[in-house]
Amino acid sequence: MNEQIDFLAIGDIVTDAFIKIKDATVNCDVDHHNCKLSLRFGDKVPYESVEEVRAVGNSANAAVSAARLGVSSALIANVGKDSHGQNCIDELKKNGVITSHIGIHEGMHTNYHYVLWYDVDRTILVKHEHFPTSFPKDIQTPKMIYLSSLGEGTEDFHEEIMKYVVEHPEVKLVFQPGTFQMKMGIEKLKDIYKNTYAF
């Protein structure tokens, strides 16, 4: 639990199932906005292929990228105690990411998204589990923290992260906000923005 970490990523982790479809249509407004993907309703719709991509998400991707560059990299995230969660952890380990700060939760499901891939674009069906979150007390002070997408219900966790970066000014914080963090607004995350090294 006391590995030296140079790059600490914090954020949600997911498995994406890319489903390549061809038997569909796209309907848009005159100005090519508000496009809708249409499939036959109440029918069996064939698909070309499906590919699972495990252990992804902004923070997981950043942790893997850093590890592949030879940087000591870890991820703070949460998974369910299920096969998808174990597969995500195995994938991270295979890529050299320290996984000792990933929470594994009994009775909960690992985030799993369906990506409907049609032509050159994709539509993602998402469902985020509300995991209990907390900043680990036994972690070595990293050189850099990369904070990105965290789902709803993580307001208290953001408070802990803010407190940590304020108390550790030597740690460089990189912040790439996700949808929920943008919806939180600047005021609620002002200490994160104030202490961000790179945005």
C-alpha positions as CSV (number, residue, x, y, z in Angstrom):
1,M,0.0,0.0,0.0
2,N,3.0,2.3,0.2
3,E,4.3,2.2,-3.4
4,Q,6.0,5.4,-4.6
5,I,3.6,7.0,-7.0
6,D,4.6,9.7,-9.4
7,F,1.3,10.0,-11.3
8,L,-2.0,9.5,-9.5
9,A,-5.1,9.5,-11.6
10,I,-8.6,9.9,-10.0
11,G,-11.8,9.1,-11.8
12,D,-14.5,6.7,-12.9
13,I,-13.5,3.5,-14.7
14,V,-15.7,1.6,-17.2
15,T,-15.9,-1.2,-19.7
16,D,-17.1,0.0,-23.1
17,A,-18.8,-2.5,-25.4
18,F,-18.5,-1.2,-29.0
19,I,-21.5,-2.5,-31.0
20,K,-21.0,-1.8,-34.7
21,I,-24.3,-1.5,-36.5
22,K,-25.2,-0.9,-40.1
23,D,-29.0,-1.4,-40.3
24,A,-29.9,2.1,-39.0
25,T,-30.6,5.6,-40.2
26,V,-29.7,9.1,-38.9
27,N,-32.3,11.9,-39.1
28,C,-31.2,15.5,-38.5
29,D,-32.7,19.0,-38.6
30,V,-32.2,21.1,-41.7
31,D,-29.0,22.5,-40.2
32,H,-27.6,19.1,-39.3
33,H,-28.2,19.6,-35.6
34,N,-30.3,17.5,-33.2
35,C,-29.5,14.3,-35.1
36,K,-31.3,11.0,-34.0
37,L,-30.2,7.5,-34.6
38,S,-33.1,5.3,-35.6
39,L,-33.4,1.5,-35.5
40,R,-36.5,-0.6,-36.3
41,F,-38.7,-0.7,-33.2
42,G,-39.8,-4.1,-31.8
43,D,-37.6,-6.0,-34.3
44,K,-34.4,-8.0,-34.3
45,V,-31.7,-5.7,-35.6
46,P,-28.5,-7.3,-36.8
47,Y,-25.1,-5.9,-35.8
48,E,-21.7,-6.4,-37.5
49,S,-19.4,-6.9,-34.4
50,V,-19.0,-6.2,-30.8
51,E,-15.7,-5.4,-29.0
52,E,-15.2,-4.9,-25.2
53,V,-12.6,-2.3,-24.3
54,R,-11.9,-2.7,-20.6
55,A,-10.6,-0.3,-17.9
56,V,-11.3,2.9,-19.8
57,G,-12.4,6.4,-18.9
58,N,-10.4,9.6,-18.9
59,S,-8.5,8.8,-15.7
60,A,-7.9,5.1,-16.4
61,N,-6.6,6.1,-19.9
62,A,-4.3,8.7,-18.4
63,A,-3.0,6.2,-15.8
64,V,-2.2,3.6,-18.5
65,S,-0.6,6.2,-20.7
66,A,1.7,7.3,-17.9
67,A,2.6,3.7,-17.0
68,R,3.4,3.0,-20.6
69,L,5.8,5.9,-20.6
70,G,7.6,4.3,-17.6
71,V,6.1,6.6,-14.9
72,S,5.1,5.1,-11.6
73,S,1.3,5.4,-12.1
74,A,-1.7,4.5,-9.9
75,L,-5.5,4.9,-10.2
76,I,-8.1,5.8,-7.6
77,A,-11.4,4.3,-8.8
78,N,-14.2,1.9,-7.8
79,V,-15.5,-1.3,-9.3
80,G,-18.1,-3.9,-8.3
81,K,-17.1,-7.3,-7.1
82,D,-18.0,-8.9,-10.5
83,S,-16.2,-10.2,-13.5
84,H,-16.2,-6.8,-15.2
85,G,-14.4,-5.3,-12.2
86,Q,-11.8,-8.0,-12.1
87,N,-11.3,-7.7,-15.8
88,C,-10.7,-4.0,-15.4
89,I,-8.2,-4.5,-12.6
90,D,-6.4,-7.2,-14.6
91,E,-6.1,-4.9,-17.6
92,L,-4.7,-2.1,-15.5
93,K,-2.1,-4.5,-14.0
94,K,-1.2,-5.8,-17.4
95,N,-0.4,-2.2,-18.4
96,G,1.7,-1.6,-15.2
97,V,-0.8,0.6,-13.3
98,I,-0.8,0.3,-9.5
99,T,-4.3,-0.9,-8.5
100,S,-4.1,-1.1,-4.7
101,H,-6.3,2.0,-4.4
102,I,-9.1,0.7,-6.4
103,G,-12.2,0.0,-4.2
104,I,-14.0,-3.3,-4.8
105,H,-17.6,-3.3,-3.7
106,E,-19.7,-6.3,-2.9
107,G,-23.2,-6.2,-4.4
108,M,-22.4,-3.4,-6.8
109,H,-21.9,-3.5,-10.6
110,T,-18.9,-2.2,-12.4
111,N,-19.7,0.6,-14.8
112,Y,-20.5,-0.9,-18.2
113,H,-21.4,1.2,-21.3
114,Y,-22.9,0.2,-24.6
115,V,-21.4,2.2,-27.5
116,L,-23.6,2.1,-30.6
117,W,-21.1,2.7,-33.4
118,Y,-22.8,3.7,-36.7
119,D,-20.9,5.1,-39.7
120,V,-18.3,7.6,-38.3
121,D,-19.9,8.4,-35.0
122,R,-21.1,6.7,-31.8
123,T,-24.0,7.0,-29.3
124,I,-23.1,5.8,-25.8
125,L,-25.7,4.3,-23.4
126,V,-24.3,5.0,-19.9
127,K,-25.2,4.0,-16.4
128,H,-23.0,5.0,-13.5
129,E,-23.0,3.1,-10.2
130,H,-23.0,5.3,-7.1
131,F,-19.9,3.9,-5.3
132,P,-18.8,5.0,-1.8
133,T,-15.7,7.2,-2.3
134,S,-12.9,8.5,-0.1
135,F,-9.4,9.7,-0.5
136,P,-6.9,7.0,0.8
137,K,-5.2,7.9,4.0
138,D,-2.2,5.6,3.4
139,I,-1.1,6.9,0.0
140,Q,2.4,8.2,-0.7
141,T,2.4,11.9,-1.8
142,P,2.5,11.8,-5.6
143,K,4.3,14.3,-7.8
144,M,1.2,14.8,-9.9
145,I,-2.6,14.2,-9.6
146,Y,-4.7,13.9,-12.7
147,L,-8.4,14.4,-11.8
148,S,-11.1,13.8,-14.3
149,S,-14.7,12.4,-14.7
150,L,-16.4,11.5,-11.5
151,G,-20.2,10.9,-11.5
152,E,-23.0,12.3,-9.4
153,G,-22.9,11.8,-5.6
154,T,-19.2,12.5,-5.3
155,E,-19.4,16.0,-3.9
156,D,-17.9,14.9,-0.5
157,F,-15.1,13.1,-2.4
158,H,-14.3,16.3,-4.3
159,E,-14.1,18.1,-0.9
160,E,-11.5,15.6,0.2
161,I,-9.5,16.0,-3.0
162,M,-9.6,19.8,-2.6
163,K,-8.4,19.6,1.0
164,Y,-5.6,17.3,-0.1
165,V,-4.3,19.6,-2.9
166,V,-4.5,22.6,-0.6
167,E,-2.5,20.8,2.1
168,H,0.1,19.5,-0.5
169,P,1.0,22.5,-2.6
170,E,4.0,20.6,-3.9
171,V,1.7,18.2,-5.8
172,K,0.9,19.4,-9.4
173,L,-2.8,19.0,-10.1
174,V,-4.0,18.4,-13.7
175,F,-7.8,18.8,-14.0
176,Q,-9.8,17.7,-17.0
177,P,-13.4,18.1,-15.8
178,G,-16.1,15.7,-16.8
179,T,-19.8,16.5,-17.4
180,F,-20.8,16.3,-13.7
181,Q,-17.9,18.4,-12.6
182,M,-18.8,21.1,-15.1
183,K,-22.4,21.0,-13.8
184,M,-21.1,21.5,-10.3
185,G,-19.9,25.0,-11.3
186,I,-16.8,27.0,-10.5
187,E,-17.8,28.1,-7.0
188,K,-18.1,24.5,-5.6
189,L,-14.7,23.5,-7.0
190,K,-12.9,26.8,-6.6
191,D,-10.1,25.3,-4.5
192,I,-9.5,22.7,-7.3
193,Y,-9.4,25.4,-10.0
194,K,-7.2,27.7,-7.8
195,N,-4.7,24.9,-7.3
196,T,-4.7,23.5,-10.8
197,Y,-1.3,23.3,-12.5
198,A,-2.7,22.4,-15.9
199,F,-6.3,22.5,-17.1
